[in-house]
């Protein structure tokens, strides 16, 4: 059973208003400095955004003509853009907000139409409609990252001697994390990203159920094992002398049978058209159709059993086995995603002049001749989507691909073991850590606050730009993904974090820019909670307190 992530208690309002008052002067000063530059950037970027943002936004977030939107206030936009331009300049495909260029274009598009709403996720029971009275989203968080190829520049350009002290952070967090709503067991850690110095720890070495914050570990492992430019390929092959056309699954969880609208996802329609053209060149208009899912091993069903938060994990599926037009959140999936995708592929072939037999499972031989293929966007894009939307299907696929890349059996146990082994190889603290899946749906998972903060610090390391999507994919408070309708009165646009919620479990791990401009990584884990809304609000208050704290 999964529980919703609800809006924070109204009781938090006085505290977060004080935090907002504390940061307002520095935002006003920053706005005056960067406004001329932003005007020039906006004028330059407008044509490109107009061409790219709409199709990407529709596919990435699941929004469309029927989705309600939030309207930005001019003041909120000015403050958010001032934060976005305040630290580093654009380099390579990364912009000054620490976002990938595609995410920046998306944010620009949303400045007109309102904030994104990613629908239901595994740890959020929000629907695709924006709730009445929801907060207006702030633009992106403060600039925190150097660009790819940015040399050895610091991830954070902080004021000299502005490092928070452990005593200062403890004075702020200890009473907040002592809130009884956080249950019988909880853990926390805070680390300064630029220096790697731990500023706070409470039970930080104890492994607790992490829920969807597990995806941070999955993301780091996958990127380090395969690289951000790695793509997942679905292909067709023709067996010689038999006229058997085999659709070979490449484990792409973003493969779609829908009209792509130029968003860049690999499409079954495109693959069918290319395959049909290749068959006609060989004089074939009728084939025996089969499909190959042998890239993965073991059970396709997650240990929690059939669940609307996750399709059967197979190397071949289209649109995550969703029978409707949804792109995220719980929905009853088709019973056999591979067979369903192949039947859809057959219909596309027929439209292109190729008839096929009813499909069945098979395995392509080494003698088969390649006909056509389609590839996913780069792995970096998949990681960002997984984290923003808390996409369980992508998470489980990335765990299996990490297993494949490191020579481990590609099943649930193998994926979890491969993720942990990859993190250990990176020198990250894995004591007390047990990873049973890629998504965090398995309640047997155990992750420490120490590991979560270490993952975030590693992702911000100037020497590891390949891991940067782990930070840029984190939901932005009050703006994107599972944080879109949180932090209405506090650290909107300043906190970026991955949420985690199962029954009796609440977690939050991410980054926050404090009052002095320091980038802090934090992780809060709570077990034994009985009121998910109250626990969520308590964790949000703790992150908001860090945003308003100089803590020296």
C-alpha positions as CSV (number, residue, x, y, z in Angstrom):
1,X,0.0,0.0,0.0
2,X,1.3,3.4,-0.9
3,X,0.4,6.6,0.8
4,X,0.0,10.1,-0.7
5,X,2.5,12.9,-0.2
6,X,0.3,15.7,1.1
7,X,0.7,19.4,1.4
8,X,2.6,20.7,4.5
9,X,0.8,21.6,7.7
10,X,-0.4,25.2,7.9
11,X,1.3,25.2,11.3
12,X,4.6,25.6,9.4
13,X,3.7,28.9,7.9
14,X,5.1,31.3,10.6
15,X,8.5,29.5,10.5
16,X,8.8,29.5,6.7
17,X,7.7,33.1,6.5
18,X,10.6,34.0,8.7
19,X,12.9,32.1,6.4
20,X,11.5,33.9,3.4
21,X,12.0,37.2,5.0
22,X,15.6,36.3,5.8
23,X,16.5,35.5,2.1
24,X,14.5,38.4,0.5
25,X,17.2,41.0,0.7
26,X,19.8,38.9,-1.0
27,X,17.4,38.0,-3.8
28,X,16.5,41.6,-4.3
29,X,20.2,42.5,-4.7
30,X,20.8,39.6,-7.1
31,X,17.8,40.6,-9.2
32,X,19.2,44.1,-9.8
33,X,22.5,42.7,-10.9
34,X,21.4,40.0,-13.3
35,X,18.2,41.6,-14.8
36,X,20.0,43.2,-17.9
37,X,21.8,39.9,-18.6
38,X,18.6,37.9,-18.3
39,X,16.9,40.2,-20.8
40,X,19.6,39.6,-23.4
41,X,19.6,35.8,-22.8
42,X,15.8,35.7,-23.1
43,X,15.9,37.5,-26.4
44,X,18.5,35.2,-27.8
45,X,16.8,32.0,-26.6
46,X,13.2,32.8,-27.5
47,X,13.2,31.3,-31.0
48,X,14.9,28.1,-29.9
49,X,12.6,27.6,-27.0
50,X,9.5,28.1,-29.2
51,X,10.7,25.4,-31.5
52,X,11.7,22.9,-28.8
53,X,9.9,23.4,-25.6
54,X,6.3,22.4,-26.5
55,X,6.9,18.8,-27.7
56,X,9.5,18.1,-25.1
57,X,7.3,19.4,-22.3
58,X,4.3,17.4,-23.5
59,X,6.1,14.1,-23.6
60,X,8.3,14.6,-20.5
61,X,5.8,15.7,-18.0
62,X,2.6,14.2,-19.3
63,X,0.9,17.5,-19.6
64,X,-1.3,18.3,-22.5
65,X,-4.2,20.4,-23.8
66,X,-6.5,19.2,-20.9
67,X,-4.0,19.8,-18.1
68,X,-4.6,22.7,-15.8
69,X,-1.6,25.0,-15.2
70,X,-0.3,27.5,-12.7
71,X,0.5,31.1,-13.7
72,X,3.8,32.6,-12.7
73,X,3.8,36.0,-10.9
74,X,6.2,38.5,-12.3
75,X,7.9,38.9,-8.9
76,X,8.4,35.2,-8.5
77,X,9.9,34.9,-12.0
78,X,12.3,37.8,-11.3
79,X,13.5,36.3,-8.0
80,X,13.9,32.8,-9.5
81,X,15.8,34.0,-12.5
82,X,18.0,36.1,-10.3
83,X,18.9,33.0,-8.4
84,X,19.4,31.0,-11.6
85,X,22.0,33.4,-13.0
86,X,23.9,34.2,-9.8
87,X,26.7,31.7,-9.6
88,X,28.1,30.3,-12.9
89,X,28.0,30.9,-16.6
90,X,26.8,28.6,-19.3
91,X,29.2,25.9,-20.6
92,X,28.5,23.0,-23.0
93,X,25.0,21.5,-22.6
94,X,24.6,22.8,-19.1
95,X,23.1,26.2,-18.3
96,X,23.8,28.5,-15.3
97,X,21.1,27.0,-13.2
98,X,22.8,23.6,-13.1
99,X,20.1,22.2,-15.4
100,X,20.6,20.5,-18.7
101,X,19.7,22.8,-21.6
102,X,16.5,20.8,-22.3
103,X,15.3,21.4,-18.7
104,X,16.1,25.1,-19.0
105,X,14.0,25.3,-22.2
106,X,11.2,23.5,-20.4
107,X,11.3,26.0,-17.6
108,X,11.2,28.9,-20.0
109,X,8.1,27.4,-21.7
110,X,6.5,27.0,-18.3
111,X,7.0,30.6,-17.5
112,X,4.0,31.3,-19.8
113,X,1.9,28.2,-19.1
114,X,2.6,27.6,-15.4
115,X,4.4,24.9,-13.5
116,X,4.7,21.3,-14.5
117,X,2.6,18.6,-12.9
118,X,3.9,15.1,-13.3
119,X,0.8,13.3,-12.2
120,X,0.9,10.4,-9.8
121,X,4.2,8.8,-9.0
122,X,5.2,5.9,-6.8
123,X,5.6,8.2,-3.9
124,X,3.0,10.8,-4.7
125,X,-0.7,10.4,-5.1
126,X,-1.3,13.6,-6.9
127,X,-3.5,13.5,-9.9
128,X,-2.6,15.3,-13.2
129,X,-4.8,18.2,-12.3
130,X,-3.4,20.9,-10.1
131,X,-5.1,21.1,-6.7
132,X,-7.0,24.2,-5.9
133,X,-5.0,26.6,-4.0
134,X,-1.7,25.0,-5.0
135,X,1.4,27.2,-4.7
136,X,2.7,29.1,-7.8
137,X,5.9,27.3,-8.9
138,X,9.1,29.2,-8.6
139,X,11.6,29.1,-11.4
140,X,14.7,27.0,-11.1
141,X,16.9,26.7,-8.1
142,X,20.0,28.7,-7.6
143,X,22.9,28.1,-9.9
144,X,25.0,25.4,-8.3
145,X,26.9,23.6,-11.0
146,X,29.7,24.1,-13.4
147,X,29.2,23.2,-17.0
148,X,30.6,20.1,-18.6
149,X,34.1,20.9,-19.7
150,X,34.2,23.7,-17.2
151,X,37.6,22.7,-16.0
152,X,38.4,22.5,-12.3
153,X,36.0,25.3,-11.2
154,X,34.3,24.8,-7.9
155,X,30.8,23.4,-8.0
156,X,29.7,26.2,-5.6
157,X,31.2,29.7,-5.6
158,X,30.7,30.5,-1.9
159,X,31.6,33.6,0.0
160,X,34.9,33.2,1.9
161,X,34.6,31.9,5.5
162,X,30.9,31.3,5.0
163,X,31.0,27.6,5.8
164,X,28.3,26.7,8.3
165,X,29.4,25.1,11.6
166,X,28.3,21.8,12.9
167,X,27.0,23.4,16.0
168,X,25.0,25.9,14.0
169,X,23.4,23.3,11.8
170,X,22.6,21.1,14.8
171,X,21.0,24.0,16.6
172,X,18.6,24.4,13.7
173,X,17.9,20.8,12.8
174,X,17.9,18.9,16.1
175,X,14.6,20.3,17.5
176,X,12.9,20.0,14.1
177,X,14.0,16.4,13.6
178,X,12.8,15.5,17.2
179,X,9.2,16.0,16.1
180,X,7.3,12.9,17.1
181,X,5.6,12.7,13.7
182,X,8.8,11.4,12.3
183,X,8.3,8.1,14.0
184,X,10.4,5.9,16.3
185,X,13.5,5.8,14.1
186,X,14.9,8.5,11.9
187,X,18.3,9.5,10.6
188,X,19.8,12.6,9.0
189,X,23.0,14.0,7.5
190,X,24.1,17.4,6.1
191,X,27.3,17.9,4.1
192,X,28.8,20.9,2.5
193,X,29.1,20.0,-1.2
194,X,32.1,22.1,-2.1
195,X,34.3,20.8,0.7
196,X,32.8,17.4,1.4
197,X,32.7,18.3,5.1
198,X,29.9,16.7,7.1
199,X,28.1,19.4,9.1
200,X,25.5,17.2,10.8
201,X,24.8,13.6,11.5
202,X,22.2,11.8,13.6
203,X,22.0,8.1,13.1
204,X,23.6,8.8,9.7
205,X,25.3,5.4,9.5
206,X,22.1,3.4,10.2
207,X,20.4,1.8,7.3
208,X,16.7,2.6,7.0
209,X,14.1,1.9,4.4
210,X,14.8,4.6,1.8
211,X,11.7,4.2,-0.5
212,X,12.2,6.2,-3.7
213,X,15.4,7.9,-2.6
214,X,16.9,4.6,-3.7
215,X,16.7,6.1,-7.2
216,X,19.6,8.4,-6.4
217,X,21.8,5.4,-5.9
218,X,20.5,3.7,-9.0
219,X,21.2,6.9,-11.0
220,X,24.8,7.2,-9.8
221,X,25.5,3.5,-10.4
222,X,24.1,3.5,-13.9
223,X,25.8,6.7,-15.0
224,X,29.2,5.6,-13.7
225,X,28.9,2.1,-15.2
226,X,27.7,3.2,-18.7
227,X,28.2,6.9,-19.2
228,X,25.7,9.7,-19.8
229,X,25.8,9.3,-23.6
230,X,24.9,5.6,-23.5
231,X,21.7,4.7,-25.4
232,X,19.3,1.7,-25.3
233,X,18.5,0.2,-28.7
234,X,15.5,-1.7,-29.9
235,X,16.0,-3.5,-33.2
236,X,14.6,-5.9,-35.8
237,X,16.5,-8.8,-37.3
238,X,15.5,-11.2,-40.1
239,X,16.3,-14.9,-39.7
240,X,17.8,-16.3,-43.0
241,X,15.6,-18.6,-45.1
242,X,12.7,-18.6,-42.7
243,X,11.1,-15.1,-43.2
244,X,11.0,-14.8,-39.4
245,X,11.2,-11.1,-38.3
246,X,12.3,-10.8,-34.7
247,X,11.6,-7.7,-32.6
248,X,14.6,-7.7,-30.2
249,X,14.0,-5.8,-26.9
250,X,16.9,-3.7,-25.8
251,X,15.5,-2.8,-22.4
252,X,14.4,0.8,-23.3
253,X,11.7,1.8,-20.8
254,X,11.0,4.9,-22.8
255,X,10.1,3.2,-26.1
256,X,6.8,4.5,-27.3
257,X,4.1,3.5,-29.6
258,X,2.6,7.0,-29.5
259,X,3.2,9.8,-31.9
260,X,6.5,11.2,-30.7
261,X,5.9,14.8,-31.8
262,X,9.6,15.3,-32.2
263,X,10.4,14.8,-28.5
264,X,13.2,12.4,-29.2
265,X,12.0,9.1,-27.7
266,X,12.5,5.9,-29.6
267,X,9.3,5.0,-31.5
268,X,7.8,1.7,-32.6
269,X,6.2,3.5,-35.5
270,X,9.7,4.6,-36.8
271,X,11.1,1.1,-36.3
272,X,8.1,-0.5,-38.2
273,X,8.5,1.9,-41.1
274,X,12.2,1.3,-41.4
275,X,11.8,-2.5,-41.1
276,X,9.0,-2.5,-43.7
277,X,11.2,-0.6,-46.1
278,X,14.1,-3.1,-45.6
279,X,11.8,-6.1,-46.0
280,X,10.4,-4.7,-49.3
281,X,13.9,-4.3,-50.6
282,X,14.3,-8.0,-50.1
283,X,11.0,-8.7,-51.9
284,X,9.2,-9.7,-48.7
285,X,5.6,-8.5,-47.9
286,X,4.7,-11.3,-45.4
287,X,6.7,-12.5,-42.4
288,X,6.5,-14.6,-39.3
289,X,6.7,-12.2,-36.4
290,X,8.2,-13.0,-33.0
291,X,9.8,-11.1,-30.2
292,X,13.0,-11.6,-28.1
293,X,13.1,-10.5,-24.4
294,X,16.1,-12.6,-23.4
295,X,18.3,-9.6,-22.6
296,X,16.9,-9.7,-19.0
297,X,16.8,-12.8,-16.8
298,X,14.6,-14.0,-13.9
299,X,11.1,-13.0,-12.9
300,X,9.4,-10.0,-14.5
301,X,7.2,-9.4,-11.5
302,X,8.6,-7.2,-8.7
303,X,8.8,-8.9,-5.3
304,X,6.0,-6.7,-4.1
305,X,3.7,-8.4,-6.6
306,X,1.6,-6.8,-9.4
307,X,1.3,-3.2,-8.7
308,X,0.1,-0.1,-10.6
309,X,3.3,1.7,-9.8
310,X,5.4,-0.7,-12.0
311,X,4.9,-2.8,-15.1
312,X,6.3,-6.2,-15.5
313,X,10.1,-5.6,-15.9
314,X,10.8,-6.9,-19.4
315,X,13.4,-6.0,-22.1
316,X,10.6,-5.1,-24.5
317,X,7.6,-2.8,-23.7
318,X,6.0,0.3,-25.1
319,X,4.8,3.2,-23.0
320,X,5.6,1.3,-19.8
321,X,2.7,-1.0,-20.5
322,X,0.2,1.7,-19.9
323,X,-3.2,1.1,-21.5
324,X,-4.1,4.7,-21.4
325,X,-2.5,8.0,-22.3
326,X,-0.8,8.5,-18.9
327,X,3.0,9.0,-18.7
328,X,3.5,8.6,-14.9
329,X,1.8,7.5,-11.8
330,X,-0.1,4.3,-10.8
331,X,-2.3,2.7,-13.4
332,X,-3.1,-1.0,-14.1
333,X,-0.7,-2.2,-16.7
334,X,-1.2,-4.6,-19.6
335,X,-0.6,-8.2,-18.4
336,X,2.2,-8.9,-21.0
337,X,4.0,-5.7,-22.1
338,X,6.3,-7.5,-24.6
339,X,3.4,-9.3,-26.5
340,X,1.3,-6.1,-26.4
341,X,4.1,-4.0,-27.9
342,X,4.8,-6.6,-30.6
343,X,1.1,-6.7,-31.6
344,X,1.2,-2.9,-31.9
345,X,4.3,-3.2,-34.0
346,X,2.5,-5.7,-36.3
347,X,-0.3,-3.2,-36.8
348,X,2.3,-0.5,-37.8
349,X,3.9,-3.0,-40.2
350,X,0.5,-3.7,-41.8
351,X,0.0,0.1,-42.3
352,X,3.3,0.1,-44.1
353,X,2.4,-2.8,-46.4
354,X,3.8,-5.8,-44.5
355,X,1.5,-8.5,-43.1
356,X,2.7,-10.7,-40.2
357,X,1.6,-13.7,-38.3
358,X,0.4,-13.4,-34.7
359,X,3.5,-12.8,-32.7
360,X,5.1,-15.2,-30.2
361,X,8.3,-15.3,-28.1
362,X,11.5,-16.4,-29.6
363,X,15.3,-15.7,-29.5
364,X,17.2,-14.2,-32.3
365,X,20.1,-16.3,-33.6
366,X,23.6,-15.1,-34.3
367,X,22.9,-15.7,-38.0
368,X,20.0,-13.2,-38.1
369,X,20.5,-10.1,-40.3
370,X,19.9,-6.7,-38.8
371,X,17.2,-4.7,-40.5
372,X,16.5,-1.6,-38.5
373,X,16.9,-0.1,-35.0
374,X,15.8,2.9,-32.9
375,X,17.6,4.2,-29.8
376,X,16.6,6.0,-26.7
377,X,17.8,9.5,-25.7
378,X,21.1,9.5,-23.8
379,X,21.2,7.8,-20.5
380,X,21.6,11.3,-18.8
381,X,18.1,12.2,-20.1
382,X,16.6,8.9,-18.8
383,X,18.2,9.5,-15.4
384,X,16.7,13.0,-15.2
385,X,13.2,11.8,-16.1
386,X,13.5,9.0,-13.6
387,X,14.3,11.3,-10.7
388,X,11.9,14.1,-11.6
389,X,8.9,11.8,-12.2
390,X,10.0,9.2,-9.7
391,X,9.7,6.7,-12.5
392,X,9.9,3.2,-11.2
393,X,9.9,1.6,-14.7
394,X,13.0,3.5,-15.7
395,X,14.6,2.8,-12.3
396,X,14.3,-1.0,-12.6
397,X,15.5,-0.9,-16.2
398,X,18.6,1.1,-15.2
399,X,19.4,-1.3,-12.4
400,X,19.3,-4.2,-14.9
401,X,21.5,-2.3,-17.4
402,X,24.0,-1.7,-14.6
403,X,24.0,-5.4,-14.0
404,X,24.6,-6.1,-17.7
405,X,27.3,-3.5,-18.0
406,X,29.2,-5.0,-15.0
407,X,28.7,-8.7,-15.9
408,X,26.0,-9.5,-13.4
409,X,22.8,-11.5,-14.0
410,X,20.1,-9.0,-15.1
411,X,17.3,-9.7,-12.6
412,X,16.0,-8.0,-9.5
413,X,18.7,-9.4,-7.2
414,X,21.4,-8.9,-9.7
415,X,20.4,-5.3,-10.4
416,X,20.5,-4.4,-6.8
417,X,23.8,-6.2,-6.2
418,X,25.3,-4.4,-9.2
419,X,24.2,-1.0,-8.0
420,X,25.7,-1.6,-4.6
421,X,29.0,-2.9,-6.1
422,X,29.3,0.1,-8.4
423,X,28.8,2.5,-5.5
424,X,31.5,0.6,-3.5
425,X,33.8,0.9,-6.5
426,X,33.3,4.7,-6.4
427,X,34.6,4.7,-2.8
428,X,31.2,5.6,-1.4
429,X,30.1,4.4,2.1
430,X,28.2,1.2,1.6
431,X,28.3,-0.2,5.2
432,X,24.7,-0.9,6.4
433,X,23.4,-0.7,2.8
434,X,21.2,-3.3,1.2
435,X,19.8,-2.7,-2.3
436,X,17.2,-5.2,-3.5
437,X,15.8,-3.3,-6.5
438,X,16.4,-0.1,-8.5
439,X,13.2,1.8,-7.6
440,X,13.0,1.5,-3.8
441,X,9.6,-0.2,-3.9
442,X,11.2,-3.2,-2.0
443,X,10.8,-2.6,1.7
444,X,13.9,-4.8,2.3
445,X,16.1,-2.0,0.9
446,X,18.3,-0.3,3.4
447,X,20.3,2.9,2.7
448,X,22.0,5.3,5.2
449,X,21.8,9.0,5.3
450,X,25.6,9.0,5.0
451,X,25.4,7.2,1.6
452,X,22.7,9.5,0.2
453,X,24.7,12.6,1.0
454,X,27.8,11.1,-0.3
455,X,26.0,10.3,-3.6
456,X,24.9,13.9,-3.9
457,X,28.4,15.2,-3.2
458,X,29.9,12.8,-5.7
459,X,27.4,14.0,-8.3
460,X,28.6,17.6,-7.7
461,X,32.3,16.8,-8.0
462,X,33.9,18.9,-10.8
463,X,35.9,15.8,-11.7
464,X,32.7,13.8,-12.3
465,X,30.6,15.8,-14.8
466,X,29.2,12.5,-16.0
467,X,27.2,12.3,-12.8
468,X,25.7,15.8,-13.0
469,X,22.2,14.6,-14.2
470,X,21.7,13.2,-10.7
471,X,21.5,16.8,-9.4
472,X,19.8,18.3,-12.4
473,X,17.1,15.6,-12.4
474,X,16.1,16.3,-8.8
475,X,12.6,17.8,-8.5
476,X,12.7,21.6,-7.7
477,X,10.7,22.7,-4.7
478,X,7.4,24.3,-5.7
479,X,8.2,23.8,-9.4
480,X,8.7,20.3,-10.8
481,X,7.9,16.6,-10.3
482,X,7.1,15.3,-6.8
483,X,7.9,18.7,-5.2
484,X,5.7,20.7,-7.6
485,X,3.0,21.3,-5.0
486,X,5.2,21.6,-1.9
487,X,7.2,24.5,-0.3
488,X,4.6,27.1,-1.1
489,X,5.7,29.4,1.7
490,X,9.3,28.5,2.1
491,X,12.3,27.4,0.1
492,X,10.6,27.2,-3.4
493,X,13.2,27.1,-6.1
494,X,16.0,26.7,-3.6
495,X,15.5,23.1,-2.5
496,X,16.0,20.3,-5.0
497,X,15.3,16.9,-3.6
498,X,14.1,13.3,-4.2
499,X,11.1,12.3,-2.2
500,X,10.4,8.8,-0.8
501,X,7.2,7.5,0.6
502,X,5.9,4.0,1.5
503,X,3.5,3.2,4.2
504,X,5.2,4.1,7.5
505,X,8.3,5.5,5.6
506,X,9.1,9.1,4.7
507,X,12.3,10.3,3.2
508,X,13.8,13.4,1.5
509,X,17.3,13.8,0.1
510,X,18.7,16.5,-2.1
511,X,20.5,19.9,-2.1
512,X,19.7,23.3,-0.8
513,X,21.4,26.7,-1.1
514,X,21.7,28.3,2.3
515,X,21.5,32.0,3.2
516,X,25.2,32.5,2.5
517,X,25.1,30.7,-0.9
518,X,26.6,27.4,0.2
519,X,25.3,24.3,-1.5
520,X,24.5,21.7,1.1
521,X,23.6,18.1,0.5
522,X,21.1,16.7,3.0
523,X,19.3,13.4,3.7
524,X,16.4,12.8,6.1
525,X,15.0,9.3,6.6
526,X,12.1,8.5,8.9
527,X,10.7,5.0,9.7
528,X,7.6,4.1,11.7
529,X,5.6,7.2,10.7
530,X,1.9,7.0,11.2
531,X,0.7,10.3,9.6
532,X,2.4,10.6,6.1
533,X,1.2,14.2,5.6
534,X,2.6,15.4,9.0
535,X,5.9,13.5,8.5
536,X,6.3,15.0,5.0
537,X,5.6,18.5,6.4
538,X,8.2,18.0,9.1
539,X,10.9,17.0,6.6
540,X,10.0,20.0,4.4
541,X,10.4,22.3,7.5
542,X,13.9,20.9,8.1
543,X,14.9,21.5,4.5
544,X,13.4,25.0,4.6
545,X,15.3,25.8,7.8
546,X,18.6,24.9,6.0
547,X,17.7,27.3,3.2
548,X,17.3,30.2,5.6
549,X,20.3,29.3,7.8
550,X,23.8,30.8,7.8
551,X,24.4,28.4,10.7
552,X,27.7,29.8,11.9
